[in-house]
């Protein structure tokens, strides 16, 4: 929620609200599938993949990361389908 707090402060100070920090844009928040997938692809997956190569006994971490990624991929797909249904 710190993203939204940042956006609130920016709005109060009449500054442009940073991307992902605008609580009035429900589809643009940090907890949407589209944004989470990007975070997983760019940050989490490379980090955990490297970590488990060095420490193979931690492979359950990578397995959980992949389960979480599947959740966010389903979330993104469901939101996409919802937008298409509502736009028709």
C-alpha positions as CSV (number, residue, x, y, z in Angstrom):
1,X,0.0,0.0,0.0
2,X,3.0,2.3,0.2
3,X,2.6,2.9,-3.5
4,X,-0.8,4.4,-3.0
5,X,0.4,6.5,-0.1
6,X,3.1,7.9,-2.3
7,X,0.4,8.7,-4.9
8,X,-1.8,10.4,-2.3
9,X,1.1,12.6,-1.2
10,X,1.9,13.5,-4.8
11,X,-1.8,14.4,-5.5
12,X,-2.0,16.5,-2.3
13,X,1.1,18.4,-3.4
14,X,-0.5,18.9,-6.9
15,X,2.3,16.8,-8.5
16,X,1.8,14.2,-11.3
17,X,1.0,10.9,-9.7
18,X,3.7,8.3,-10.4
19,X,2.8,5.2,-12.4
20,X,1.4,2.4,-10.3
21,X,0.7,4.8,-7.4
22,X,-2.7,6.1,-8.4
23,X,-5.4,4.5,-6.3
24,X,-8.1,6.0,-8.5
25,X,-6.9,3.8,-11.5
26,X,-7.9,0.3,-10.4
27,X,-6.3,-1.3,-13.4
28,X,-3.0,0.4,-12.9
29,X,-2.2,-0.6,-9.4
30,X,0.8,-2.6,-8.2
31,X,-1.3,-5.6,-7.4
32,X,-2.6,-6.4,-10.9
33,X,-1.5,-9.4,-12.7
34,X,0.1,-7.5,-15.6
35,X,2.4,-5.6,-13.3
36,X,3.2,-8.6,-11.1
37,X,4.1,-10.7,-14.1
38,X,6.6,-8.0,-15.2
39,X,8.1,-7.9,-11.7
40,X,8.4,-11.7,-11.6
41,X,10.0,-11.8,-15.1
42,X,12.5,-9.0,-14.5
43,X,13.4,-9.3,-10.8
44,X,12.2,-12.4,-9.1
45,X,12.7,-15.2,-11.6
46,X,16.3,-14.3,-12.5
47,X,17.2,-13.9,-8.8
48,X,15.6,-17.1,-7.6
49,X,16.9,-19.1,-10.6
50,X,20.5,-18.0,-9.8
51,X,19.9,-18.6,-6.0
52,X,18.7,-22.2,-6.5
53,X,21.7,-22.9,-8.9
54,X,24.0,-22.0,-6.0
55,X,21.8,-23.5,-3.3
56,X,19.8,-26.4,-4.9
57,X,18.3,-27.3,-1.5
58,X,16.3,-24.1,-1.9
59,X,14.5,-25.3,-5.0
60,X,11.1,-25.1,-3.2
61,X,11.5,-21.3,-3.3
62,X,11.6,-21.4,-7.1
63,X,8.7,-23.8,-7.2
64,X,6.6,-21.5,-5.0
65,X,7.6,-18.5,-7.2
66,X,6.4,-20.4,-10.3
67,X,3.1,-21.2,-8.5
68,X,2.7,-17.5,-7.6
69,X,3.5,-16.5,-11.2
70,X,0.8,-18.8,-12.5
71,X,-1.7,-17.1,-10.1
72,X,-0.8,-13.7,-11.5
73,X,-1.0,-14.9,-15.1
74,X,-4.5,-16.3,-14.4
75,X,-5.4,-12.9,-12.7
76,X,-4.2,-11.0,-15.8
77,X,-6.0,-13.3,-18.2
78,X,-9.2,-13.0,-16.1
79,X,-9.0,-9.2,-16.1
80,X,-8.4,-9.3,-19.9
81,X,-11.5,-11.4,-20.4
82,X,-13.5,-9.2,-18.1
83,X,-12.5,-6.1,-20.1
84,X,-13.4,-7.7,-23.4
85,X,-16.8,-8.9,-22.1
86,X,-17.6,-5.4,-20.6
87,X,-16.5,-3.6,-23.7
88,X,-19.0,-5.4,-26.0
